[in-house]
Amino acid sequence: FNGRFRDEFLNTELFTTAPEAQILADRWRWEYNSLRPHSALQGRTPLEAAQQGVAA
């Protein structure tokens, strides 16, 4: 996670204040944990996995 955070967030975003950095980091973390496919979930996103769990 730390390497991906550095590569995909810190090396690509520009921010001028600490509060701005916190908001952008929170948004990136939410997208990473909610919208990205995960190999442990057979390539599904956590939201897809949760929806399938509710429907089952």
PDBQT receptor file of N, H, CA, C and O in Angstrom, charges set to zero:
ATOM      1  N   PHE A   1       0.816  -1.200   0.000  1.00  0.00    +0.000 N 
ATOM      2  CA  PHE A   1       0.000   0.000   0.000  1.00  0.00    +0.000 C 
ATOM      3  C   PHE A   1       0.858   1.262   0.000  1.00  0.00    +0.000 C 
ATOM      4  O   PHE A   1       0.581   2.197  -0.752  1.00  0.00    +0.000 OA
ATOM      5  N   ASN A   2       1.897   1.299   0.835  1.00  0.00    +0.000 N 
ATOM      6  H   ASN A   2       2.122   0.539   1.446  1.00  0.00    +0.000 HD
ATOM      7  CA  ASN A   2       2.714   2.515   0.941  1.00  0.00    +0.000 C 
ATOM      8  C   ASN A   2       3.388   2.868  -0.379  1.00  0.00    +0.000 C 
ATOM      9  O   ASN A   2       3.429   4.037  -0.762  1.00  0.00    +0.000 OA
ATOM     10  N   GLY A   3       3.916   1.865  -1.075  1.00  0.00    +0.000 N 
ATOM     11  H   GLY A   3       3.883   0.915  -0.764  1.00  0.00    +0.000 HD
ATOM     12  CA  GLY A   3       4.556   2.127  -2.362  1.00  0.00    +0.000 C 
ATOM     13  C   GLY A   3       3.560   2.608  -3.394  1.00  0.00    +0.000 C 
ATOM     14  O   GLY A   3       3.852   3.531  -4.155  1.00  0.00    +0.000 OA
ATOM     15  N   ARG A   4       2.402   2.003  -3.430  1.00  0.00    +0.000 N 
ATOM     16  H   ARG A   4       2.165   1.253  -2.812  1.00  0.00    +0.000 HD
ATOM     17  CA  ARG A   4       1.359   2.418  -4.379  1.00  0.00    +0.000 C 
ATOM     18  C   ARG A   4       0.882   3.836  -4.052  1.00  0.00    +0.000 C 
ATOM     19  O   ARG A   4       0.660   4.644  -4.954  1.00  0.00    +0.000 OA
ATOM     20  N   PHE A   5       0.728   4.130  -2.763  1.00  0.00    +0.000 N 
ATOM     21  H   PHE A   5       0.909   3.473  -2.030  1.00  0.00    +0.000 HD
ATOM     22  CA  PHE A   5       0.319   5.470  -2.344  1.00  0.00    +0.000 C 
ATOM     23  C   PHE A   5       1.338   6.496  -2.826  1.00  0.00    +0.000 C 
ATOM     24  O   PHE A   5       0.971   7.541  -3.363  1.00  0.00    +0.000 OA
ATOM     25  N   ARG A   6       2.591   6.198  -2.637  1.00  0.00    +0.000 N 
ATOM     26  H   ARG A   6       2.889   5.349  -2.201  1.00  0.00    +0.000 HD
ATOM     27  CA  ARG A   6       3.640   7.109  -3.075  1.00  0.00    +0.000 C 
ATOM     28  C   ARG A   6       3.615   7.271  -4.581  1.00  0.00    +0.000 C 
ATOM     29  O   ARG A   6       3.634   8.394  -5.085  1.00  0.00    +0.000 OA
ATOM     30  N   ASP A   7       3.572   6.147  -5.314  1.00  0.00    +0.000 N 
ATOM     31  H   ASP A   7       3.556   5.235  -4.904  1.00  0.00    +0.000 HD
ATOM     32  CA  ASP A   7       3.621   6.203  -6.773  1.00  0.00    +0.000 C 
ATOM     33  C   ASP A   7       2.392   6.856  -7.382  1.00  0.00    +0.000 C 
ATOM     34  O   ASP A   7       2.511   7.637  -8.327  1.00  0.00    +0.000 OA
ATOM     35  N   GLU A   8       1.219   6.552  -6.860  1.00  0.00    +0.000 N 
ATOM     36  H   GLU A   8       1.122   5.918  -6.092  1.00  0.00    +0.000 HD
ATOM     37  CA  GLU A   8      -0.012   7.015  -7.489  1.00  0.00    +0.000 C 
ATOM     38  C   GLU A   8      -0.574   8.296  -6.888  1.00  0.00    +0.000 C 
ATOM     39  O   GLU A   8      -1.387   8.966  -7.525  1.00  0.00    +0.000 OA
ATOM     40  N   PHE A   9      -0.168   8.640  -5.704  1.00  0.00    +0.000 N 
ATOM     41  H   PHE A   9       0.492   8.096  -5.187  1.00  0.00    +0.000 HD
ATOM     42  CA  PHE A   9      -0.706   9.856  -5.098  1.00  0.00    +0.000 C 
ATOM     43  C   PHE A   9       0.378  10.913  -4.915  1.00  0.00    +0.000 C 
ATOM     44  O   PHE A   9       0.306  11.983  -5.518  1.00  0.00    +0.000 OA
ATOM     45  N   LEU A  10       1.362  10.631  -4.105  1.00  0.00    +0.000 N 
ATOM     46  H   LEU A  10       1.421   9.761  -3.614  1.00  0.00    +0.000 HD
ATOM     47  CA  LEU A  10       2.352  11.655  -3.774  1.00  0.00    +0.000 C 
ATOM     48  C   LEU A  10       3.153  12.110  -4.983  1.00  0.00    +0.000 C 
ATOM     49  O   LEU A  10       3.523  13.281  -5.071  1.00  0.00    +0.000 OA
ATOM     50  N   ASN A  11       3.426  11.210  -5.911  1.00  0.00    +0.000 N 
ATOM     51  H   ASN A  11       3.126  10.258  -5.840  1.00  0.00    +0.000 HD
ATOM     52  CA  ASN A  11       4.207  11.586  -7.086  1.00  0.00    +0.000 C 
ATOM     53  C   ASN A  11       3.372  12.239  -8.178  1.00  0.00    +0.000 C 
ATOM     54  O   ASN A  11       3.926  12.702  -9.174  1.00  0.00    +0.000 OA
ATOM     55  N   THR A  12       2.051  12.289  -8.016  1.00  0.00    +0.000 N 
ATOM     56  H   THR A  12       1.600  11.913  -7.206  1.00  0.00    +0.000 HD
ATOM     57  CA  THR A  12       1.210  12.842  -9.078  1.00  0.00    +0.000 C 
ATOM     58  C   THR A  12       0.386  14.049  -8.659  1.00  0.00    +0.000 C 
ATOM     59  O   THR A  12      -0.040  14.822  -9.516  1.00  0.00    +0.000 OA
ATOM     60  N   GLU A  13       0.152  14.231  -7.371  1.00  0.00    +0.000 N 
ATOM     61  H   GLU A  13       0.499  13.602  -6.675  1.00  0.00    +0.000 HD
ATOM     62  CA  GLU A  13      -0.689  15.333  -6.891  1.00  0.00    +0.000 C 
ATOM     63  C   GLU A  13       0.171  16.492  -6.403  1.00  0.00    +0.000 C 
ATOM     64  O   GLU A  13       1.245  16.303  -5.832  1.00  0.00    +0.000 OA
ATOM     65  N   LEU A  14      -0.332  17.690  -6.645  1.00  0.00    +0.000 N 
ATOM     66  H   LEU A  14      -1.204  17.845  -7.108  1.00  0.00    +0.000 HD
ATOM     67  CA  LEU A  14       0.284  18.892  -6.097  1.00  0.00    +0.000 C 
ATOM     68  C   LEU A  14      -0.689  19.505  -5.105  1.00  0.00    +0.000 C 
ATOM     69  O   LEU A  14      -1.870  19.676  -5.405  1.00  0.00    +0.000 OA
ATOM     70  N   PHE A  15      -0.190  19.833  -3.930  1.00  0.00    +0.000 N 
ATOM     71  H   PHE A  15       0.770  19.694  -3.686  1.00  0.00    +0.000 HD
ATOM     72  CA  PHE A  15      -1.025  20.481  -2.932  1.00  0.00    +0.000 C 
ATOM     73  C   PHE A  15      -0.194  21.525  -2.218  1.00  0.00    +0.000 C 
ATOM     74  O   PHE A  15       1.028  21.411  -2.126  1.00  0.00    +0.000 OA
ATOM     75  N   THR A  16      -0.868  22.541  -1.714  1.00  0.00    +0.000 N 
ATOM     76  H   THR A  16      -1.861  22.633  -1.788  1.00  0.00    +0.000 HD
ATOM     77  CA  THR A  16      -0.149  23.667  -1.116  1.00  0.00    +0.000 C 
ATOM     78  C   THR A  16      -0.327  23.775   0.390  1.00  0.00    +0.000 C 
ATOM     79  O   THR A  16       0.450  24.453   1.062  1.00  0.00    +0.000 OA
ATOM     80  N   THR A  17      -1.347  23.108   0.921  1.00  0.00    +0.000 N 
ATOM     81  H   THR A  17      -1.978  22.558   0.375  1.00  0.00    +0.000 HD
ATOM     82  CA  THR A  17      -1.571  23.183   2.367  1.00  0.00    +0.000 C 
ATOM     83  C   THR A  17      -1.791  21.778   2.918  1.00  0.00    +0.000 C 
ATOM     84  O   THR A  17      -2.127  20.857   2.174  1.00  0.00    +0.000 OA
ATOM     85  N   ALA A  18      -1.602  21.625   4.209  1.00  0.00    +0.000 N 
ATOM     86  H   ALA A  18      -1.329  22.374   4.813  1.00  0.00    +0.000 HD
ATOM     87  CA  ALA A  18      -1.825  20.329   4.850  1.00  0.00    +0.000 C 
ATOM     88  C   ALA A  18      -3.294  19.908   4.779  1.00  0.00    +0.000 C 
ATOM     89  O   ALA A  18      -3.565  18.738   4.507  1.00  0.00    +0.000 OA
ATOM     90  N   PRO A  19      -4.257  20.813   5.011  1.00  0.00    +0.000 N 
ATOM     91  CA  PRO A  19      -5.661  20.395   4.888  1.00  0.00    +0.000 C 
ATOM     92  C   PRO A  19      -6.012  19.925   3.469  1.00  0.00    +0.000 C 
ATOM     93  O   PRO A  19      -6.766  18.967   3.298  1.00  0.00    +0.000 OA
ATOM     94  N   GLU A  20      -5.472  20.589   2.477  1.00  0.00    +0.000 N 
ATOM     95  H   GLU A  20      -4.859  21.367   2.616  1.00  0.00    +0.000 HD
ATOM     96  CA  GLU A  20      -5.713  20.163   1.093  1.00  0.00    +0.000 C 
ATOM     97  C   GLU A  20      -5.124  18.778   0.855  1.00  0.00    +0.000 C 
ATOM     98  O   GLU A  20      -5.762  17.934   0.225  1.00  0.00    +0.000 OA
ATOM     99  N   ALA A  21      -3.923  18.538   1.351  1.00  0.00    +0.000 N 
ATOM    100  H   ALA A  21      -3.406  19.223   1.863  1.00  0.00    +0.000 HD
ATOM    101  CA  ALA A  21      -3.289  17.229   1.207  1.00  0.00    +0.000 C 
ATOM    102  C   ALA A  21      -4.130  16.159   1.893  1.00  0.00    +0.000 C 
ATOM    103  O   ALA A  21      -4.268  15.058   1.361  1.00  0.00    +0.000 OA
ATOM    104  N   GLN A  22      -4.692  16.456   3.057  1.00  0.00    +0.000 N 
ATOM    105  H   GLN A  22      -4.579  17.351   3.489  1.00  0.00    +0.000 HD
ATOM    106  CA  GLN A  22      -5.521  15.495   3.783  1.00  0.00    +0.000 C 
ATOM    107  C   GLN A  22      -6.783  15.149   3.000  1.00  0.00    +0.000 C 
ATOM    108  O   GLN A  22      -7.162  13.980   2.916  1.00  0.00    +0.000 OA
ATOM    109  N   ILE A  23      -7.433  16.158   2.428  1.00  0.00    +0.000 N 
ATOM    110  H   ILE A  23      -7.125  17.107   2.497  1.00  0.00    +0.000 HD
ATOM    111  CA  ILE A  23      -8.648  15.924   1.641  1.00  0.00    +0.000 C 
ATOM    112  C   ILE A  23      -8.340  15.068   0.424  1.00  0.00    +0.000 C 
ATOM    113  O   ILE A  23      -9.064  14.116   0.133  1.00  0.00    +0.000 OA
ATOM    114  N   LEU A  24      -7.274  15.401  -0.288  1.00  0.00    +0.000 N 
ATOM    115  H   LEU A  24      -6.686  16.175  -0.052  1.00  0.00    +0.000 HD
ATOM    116  CA  LEU A  24      -6.912  14.631  -1.475  1.00  0.00    +0.000 C 
ATOM    117  C   LEU A  24      -6.498  13.207  -1.105  1.00  0.00    +0.000 C 
ATOM    118  O   LEU A  24      -6.843  12.263  -1.816  1.00  0.00    +0.000 OA
ATOM    119  N   ALA A  25      -5.773  13.043  -0.018  1.00  0.00    +0.000 N 
ATOM    120  H   ALA A  25      -5.493  13.810   0.559  1.00  0.00    +0.000 HD
ATOM    121  CA  ALA A  25      -5.356  11.711   0.418  1.00  0.00    +0.000 C 
ATOM    122  C   ALA A  25      -6.560  10.875   0.837  1.00  0.00    +0.000 C 
ATOM    123  O   ALA A  25      -6.623   9.683   0.533  1.00  0.00    +0.000 OA
ATOM    124  N   ASP A  26      -7.512  11.485   1.529  1.00  0.00    +0.000 N 
ATOM    125  H   ASP A  26      -7.461  12.453   1.776  1.00  0.00    +0.000 HD
ATOM    126  CA  ASP A  26      -8.728  10.764   1.921  1.00  0.00    +0.000 C 
ATOM    127  C   ASP A  26      -9.512  10.316   0.698  1.00  0.00    +0.000 C 
ATOM    128  O   ASP A  26     -10.018   9.195   0.663  1.00  0.00    +0.000 OA
ATOM    129  N   ARG A  27      -9.617  11.177  -0.302  1.00  0.00    +0.000 N 
ATOM    130  H   ARG A  27      -9.206  12.088  -0.274  1.00  0.00    +0.000 HD
ATOM    131  CA  ARG A  27     -10.326  10.826  -1.538  1.00  0.00    +0.000 C 
ATOM    132  C   ARG A  27      -9.615   9.675  -2.251  1.00  0.00    +0.000 C 
ATOM    133  O   ARG A  27     -10.266   8.740  -2.717  1.00  0.00    +0.000 OA
ATOM    134  N   TRP A  28      -8.280   9.736  -2.338  1.00  0.00    +0.000 N 
ATOM    135  H   TRP A  28      -7.751  10.495  -1.959  1.00  0.00    +0.000 HD
ATOM    136  CA  TRP A  28      -7.523   8.680  -3.000  1.00  0.00    +0.000 C 
ATOM    137  C   TRP A  28      -7.699   7.354  -2.253  1.00  0.00    +0.000 C 
ATOM    138  O   TRP A  28      -7.891   6.306  -2.870  1.00  0.00    +0.000 OA
ATOM    139  N   ARG A  29      -7.632   7.411  -0.917  1.00  0.00    +0.000 N 
ATOM    140  H   ARG A  29      -7.476   8.262  -0.416  1.00  0.00    +0.000 HD
ATOM    141  CA  ARG A  29      -7.772   6.201  -0.102  1.00  0.00    +0.000 C 
ATOM    142  C   ARG A  29      -9.149   5.582  -0.277  1.00  0.00    +0.000 C 
ATOM    143  O   ARG A  29      -9.266   4.361  -0.384  1.00  0.00    +0.000 OA
ATOM    144  N   TRP A  30     -10.197   6.403  -0.308  1.00  0.00    +0.000 N 
ATOM    145  H   TRP A  30     -10.102   7.395  -0.221  1.00  0.00    +0.000 HD
ATOM    146  CA  TRP A  30     -11.551   5.888  -0.510  1.00  0.00    +0.000 C 
ATOM    147  C   TRP A  30     -11.664   5.207  -1.869  1.00  0.00    +0.000 C 
ATOM    148  O   TRP A  30     -12.206   4.107  -1.966  1.00  0.00    +0.000 OA
ATOM    149  N   GLU A  31     -11.151   5.858  -2.929  1.00  0.00    +0.000 N 
ATOM    150  H   GLU A  31     -10.710   6.752  -2.850  1.00  0.00    +0.000 HD
ATOM    151  CA  GLU A  31     -11.187   5.248  -4.261  1.00  0.00    +0.000 C 
ATOM    152  C   GLU A  31     -10.406   3.940  -4.281  1.00  0.00    +0.000 C 
ATOM    153  O   GLU A  31     -10.865   2.952  -4.854  1.00  0.00    +0.000 OA
ATOM    154  N   TYR A  32      -9.230   3.926  -3.658  1.00  0.00    +0.000 N 
ATOM    155  H   TYR A  32      -8.857   4.729  -3.192  1.00  0.00    +0.000 HD
ATOM    156  CA  TYR A  32      -8.395   2.731  -3.624  1.00  0.00    +0.000 C 
ATOM    157  C   TYR A  32      -9.103   1.590  -2.908  1.00  0.00    +0.000 C 
ATOM    158  O   TYR A  32      -9.049   0.445  -3.358  1.00  0.00    +0.000 OA
ATOM    159  N   ASN A  33      -9.761   1.892  -1.805  1.00  0.00    +0.000 N 
ATOM    160  H   ASN A  33      -9.805   2.821  -1.439  1.00  0.00    +0.000 HD
ATOM    161  CA  ASN A  33     -10.409   0.851  -1.005  1.00  0.00    +0.000 C 
ATOM    162  C   ASN A  33     -11.817   0.493  -1.459  1.00  0.00    +0.000 C 
ATOM    163  O   ASN A  33     -12.367  -0.503  -0.989  1.00  0.00    +0.000 OA
ATOM    164  N   SER A  34     -12.415   1.260  -2.346  1.00  0.00    +0.000 N 
ATOM    165  H   SER A  34     -11.968   2.070  -2.727  1.00  0.00    +0.000 HD
ATOM    166  CA  SER A  34     -13.793   1.018  -2.743  1.00  0.00    +0.000 C 
ATOM    167  C   SER A  34     -13.981   0.702  -4.217  1.00  0.00    +0.000 C 
ATOM    168  O   SER A  34     -14.822  -0.124  -4.572  1.00  0.00    +0.000 OA
ATOM    169  N   LEU A  35     -13.220   1.341  -5.067  1.00  0.00    +0.000 N 
ATOM    170  H   LEU A  35     -12.537   2.013  -4.779  1.00  0.00    +0.000 HD
ATOM    171  CA  LEU A  35     -13.491   1.271  -6.504  1.00  0.00    +0.000 C 
ATOM    172  C   LEU A  35     -12.492   0.442  -7.306  1.00  0.00    +0.000 C 
ATOM    173  O   LEU A  35     -12.737   0.165  -8.480  1.00  0.00    +0.000 OA
ATOM    174  N   ARG A  36     -11.391   0.046  -6.713  1.00  0.00    +0.000 N 
ATOM    175  H   ARG A  36     -11.192   0.271  -5.759  1.00  0.00    +0.000 HD
ATOM    176  CA  ARG A  36     -10.380  -0.704  -7.453  1.00  0.00    +0.000 C 
ATOM    177  C   ARG A  36     -10.569  -2.200  -7.301  1.00  0.00    +0.000 C 
ATOM    178  O   ARG A  36     -10.879  -2.692  -6.216  1.00  0.00    +0.000 OA
ATOM    179  N   PRO A  37     -10.381  -2.920  -8.397  1.00  0.00    +0.000 N 
ATOM    180  CA  PRO A  37     -10.461  -4.387  -8.308  1.00  0.00    +0.000 C 
ATOM    181  C   PRO A  37      -9.357  -4.934  -7.398  1.00  0.00    +0.000 C 
ATOM    182  O   PRO A  37      -8.241  -4.413  -7.368  1.00  0.00    +0.000 OA
ATOM    183  N   HIS A  38      -9.690  -5.983  -6.667  1.00  0.00    +0.000 N 
ATOM    184  H   HIS A  38     -10.596  -6.406  -6.691  1.00  0.00    +0.000 HD
ATOM    185  CA  HIS A  38      -8.737  -6.626  -5.767  1.00  0.00    +0.000 C 
ATOM    186  C   HIS A  38      -8.610  -8.097  -6.143  1.00  0.00    +0.000 C 
ATOM    187  O   HIS A  38      -9.612  -8.766  -6.396  1.00  0.00    +0.000 OA
ATOM    188  N   SER A  39      -7.394  -8.591  -6.179  1.00  0.00    +0.000 N 
ATOM    189  H   SER A  39      -6.581  -8.046  -5.973  1.00  0.00    +0.000 HD
ATOM    190  CA  SER A  39      -7.172  -9.989  -6.539  1.00  0.00    +0.000 C 
ATOM    191  C   SER A  39      -7.810 -10.923  -5.515  1.00  0.00    +0.000 C 
ATOM    192  O   SER A  39      -8.276 -12.003  -5.876  1.00  0.00    +0.000 OA
ATOM    193  N   ALA A  40      -7.837 -10.530  -4.256  1.00  0.00    +0.000 N 
ATOM    194  H   ALA A  40      -7.458  -9.652  -3.963  1.00  0.00    +0.000 HD
ATOM    195  CA  ALA A  40      -8.449 -11.376  -3.229  1.00  0.00    +0.000 C 
ATOM    196  C   ALA A  40      -9.959 -11.504  -3.424  1.00  0.00    +0.000 C 
ATOM    197  O   ALA A  40     -10.581 -12.409  -2.868  1.00  0.00    +0.000 OA
ATOM    198  N   LEU A  41     -10.542 -10.617  -4.197  1.00  0.00    +0.000 N 
ATOM    199  H   LEU A  41     -10.037  -9.882  -4.648  1.00  0.00    +0.000 HD
ATOM    200  CA  LEU A  41     -11.982 -10.650  -4.472  1.00  0.00    +0.000 C 
ATOM    201  C   LEU A  41     -12.254 -11.127  -5.899  1.00  0.00    +0.000 C 
ATOM    202  O   LEU A  41     -13.300 -10.818  -6.470  1.00  0.00    +0.000 OA
ATOM    203  N   GLN A  42     -11.315 -11.877  -6.471  1.00  0.00    +0.000 N 
ATOM    204  H   GLN A  42     -10.466 -12.128  -6.006  1.00  0.00    +0.000 HD
ATOM    205  CA  GLN A  42     -11.418 -12.409  -7.828  1.00  0.00    +0.000 C 
ATOM    206  C   GLN A  42     -11.627 -11.294  -8.852  1.00  0.00    +0.000 C 
ATOM    207  O   GLN A  42     -12.429 -11.433  -9.776  1.00  0.00    +0.000 OA
ATOM    208  N   GLY A  43     -10.903 -10.192  -8.684  1.00  0.00    +0.000 N 
ATOM    209  H   GLY A  43     -10.251 -10.079  -7.934  1.00  0.00    +0.000 HD
ATOM    210  CA  GLY A  43     -10.941  -9.094  -9.634  1.00  0.00    +0.000 C 
ATOM    211  C   GLY A  43     -12.126  -8.159  -9.487  1.00  0.00    +0.000 C 
ATOM    212  O   GLY A  43     -12.306  -7.247 -10.293  1.00  0.00    +0.000 OA
ATOM    213  N   ARG A  44     -12.934  -8.381  -8.460  1.00  0.00    +0.000 N 
ATOM    214  H   ARG A  44     -12.787  -9.123  -7.805  1.00  0.00    +0.000 HD
ATOM    215  CA  ARG A  44     -14.070  -7.478  -8.225  1.00  0.00    +0.000 C 
ATOM    216  C   ARG A  44     -13.645  -6.346  -7.309  1.00  0.00    +0.000 C 
ATOM    217  O   ARG A  44     -12.662  -6.456  -6.577  1.00  0.00    +0.000 OA
ATOM    218  N   THR A  45     -14.394  -5.264  -7.359  1.00  0.00    +0.000 N 
ATOM    219  H   THR A  45     -15.193  -5.175  -7.954  1.00  0.00    +0.000 HD
ATOM    220  CA  THR A  45     -14.152  -4.173  -6.425  1.00  0.00    +0.000 C 
ATOM    221  C   THR A  45     -14.806  -4.529  -5.093  1.00  0.00    +0.000 C 
ATOM    222  O   THR A  45     -15.712  -5.361  -5.062  1.00  0.00    +0.000 OA
ATOM    223  N   PRO A  46     -14.373  -3.924  -4.007  1.00  0.00    +0.000 N 
ATOM    224  CA  PRO A  46     -15.036  -4.173  -2.729  1.00  0.00    +0.000 C 
ATOM    225  C   PRO A  46     -16.524  -3.830  -2.761  1.00  0.00    +0.000 C 
ATOM    226  O   PRO A  46     -17.322  -4.511  -2.116  1.00  0.00    +0.000 OA
ATOM    227  N   LEU A  47     -16.910  -2.797  -3.493  1.00  0.00    +0.000 N 
ATOM    228  H   LEU A  47     -16.262  -2.245  -4.017  1.00  0.00    +0.000 HD
ATOM    229  CA  LEU A  47     -18.326  -2.466  -3.586  1.00  0.00    +0.000 C 
ATOM    230  C   LEU A  47     -19.106  -3.544  -4.305  1.00  0.00    +0.000 C 
ATOM    231  O   LEU A  47     -20.222  -3.869  -3.902  1.00  0.00    +0.000 OA
ATOM    232  N   GLU A  48     -18.536  -4.114  -5.376  1.00  0.00    +0.000 N 
ATOM    233  H   GLU A  48     -17.629  -3.849  -5.704  1.00  0.00    +0.000 HD
ATOM    234  CA  GLU A  48     -19.197  -5.212  -6.084  1.00  0.00    +0.000 C 
ATOM    235  C   GLU A  48     -19.327  -6.432  -5.179  1.00  0.00    +0.000 C 
ATOM    236  O   GLU A  48     -20.372  -7.081  -5.153  1.00  0.00    +0.000 OA
ATOM    237  N   ALA A  49     -18.271  -6.743  -4.440  1.00  0.00    +0.000 N 
ATOM    238  H   ALA A  49     -17.422  -6.215  -4.461  1.00  0.00    +0.000 HD
ATOM    239  CA  ALA A  49     -18.301  -7.883  -3.539  1.00  0.00    +0.000 C 
ATOM    240  C   ALA A  49     -19.352  -7.693  -2.451  1.00  0.00    +0.000 C 
ATOM    241  O   ALA A  49     -20.061  -8.637  -2.100  1.00  0.00    +0.000 OA
ATOM    242  N   ALA A  50     -19.457  -6.484  -1.918  1.00  0.00    +0.000 N 
ATOM    243  H   ALA A  50     -18.881  -5.717  -2.203  1.00  0.00    +0.000 HD
ATOM    244  CA  ALA A  50     -20.451  -6.213  -0.882  1.00  0.00    +0.000 C 
ATOM    245  C   ALA A  50     -21.865  -6.320  -1.435  1.00  0.00    +0.000 C 
ATOM    246  O   ALA A  50     -22.757  -6.842  -0.767  1.00  0.00    +0.000 OA
ATOM    247  N   GLN A  51     -22.070  -5.833  -2.640  1.00  0.00    +0.000 N 
ATOM    248  H   GLN A  51     -21.346  -5.408  -3.183  1.00  0.00    +0.000 HD
ATOM    249  CA  GLN A  51     -23.390  -5.912  -3.255  1.00  0.00    +0.000 C 
ATOM    250  C   GLN A  51     -23.783  -7.344  -3.510  1.00  0.00    +0.000 C 
ATOM    251  O   GLN A  51     -24.945  -7.706  -3.321  1.00  0.00    +0.000 OA
ATOM    252  N   GLN A  52     -22.841  -8.174  -3.938  1.00  0.00    +0.000 N 
ATOM    253  H   GLN A  52     -21.898  -7.880  -4.091  1.00  0.00    +0.000 HD
ATOM    254  CA  GLN A  52     -23.136  -9.582  -4.175  1.00  0.00    +0.000 C 
ATOM    255  C   GLN A  52     -23.421 -10.289  -2.857  1.00  0.00    +0.000 C 
ATOM    256  O   GLN A  52     -24.255 -11.193  -2.804  1.00  0.00    +0.000 OA
ATOM    257  N   GLY A  53     -22.739  -9.886  -1.799  1.00  0.00    +0.000 N 
ATOM    258  H   GLY A  53     -22.061  -9.151  -1.841  1.00  0.00    +0.000 HD
ATOM    259  CA  GLY A  53     -22.978 -10.494  -0.492  1.00  0.00    +0.000 C 
ATOM    260  C   GLY A  53     -24.359 -10.171   0.044  1.00  0.00    +0.000 C 
ATOM    261  O   GLY A  53     -24.976 -11.009   0.701  1.00  0.00    +0.000 OA
ATOM    262  N   VAL A  54     -24.850  -8.985  -0.220  1.00  0.00    +0.000 N 
ATOM    263  H   VAL A  54     -24.349  -8.304  -0.754  1.00  0.00    +0.000 HD
ATOM    264  CA  VAL A  54     -26.181  -8.584   0.226  1.00  0.00    +0.000 C 
ATOM    265  C   VAL A  54     -27.242  -9.302  -0.601  1.00  0.00    +0.000 C 
ATOM    266  O   VAL A  54     -28.281  -9.701  -0.075  1.00  0.00    +0.000 OA
ATOM    267  N   ALA A  55     -26.980  -9.464  -1.893  1.00  0.00    +0.000 N 
ATOM    268  H   ALA A  55     -26.136  -9.139  -2.320  1.00  0.00    +0.000 HD
ATOM    269  CA  ALA A  55     -27.957 -10.105  -2.794  1.00  0.00    +0.000 C 
ATOM    270  C   ALA A  55     -28.036 -11.610  -2.561  1.00  0.00    +0.000 C 
ATOM    271  O   ALA A  55     -29.061 -12.223  -2.861  1.00  0.00    +0.000 OA
ATOM    272  N   ALA A  56     -26.974 -12.217  -2.033  1.00  0.00    +0.000 N 
ATOM    273  H   ALA A  56     -26.142 -11.720  -1.789  1.00  0.00    +0.000 HD
ATOM    274  CA  ALA A  56     -26.952 -13.674  -1.854  1.00  0.00    +0.000 C 
ATOM    275  C   ALA A  56     -27.751 -14.155  -0.690  1.00  0.00    +0.000 C 
ATOM    276  O   ALA A  56     -27.810 -15.358  -0.437  1.00  0.00    +0.000 OA
TER     277      ALA A  56
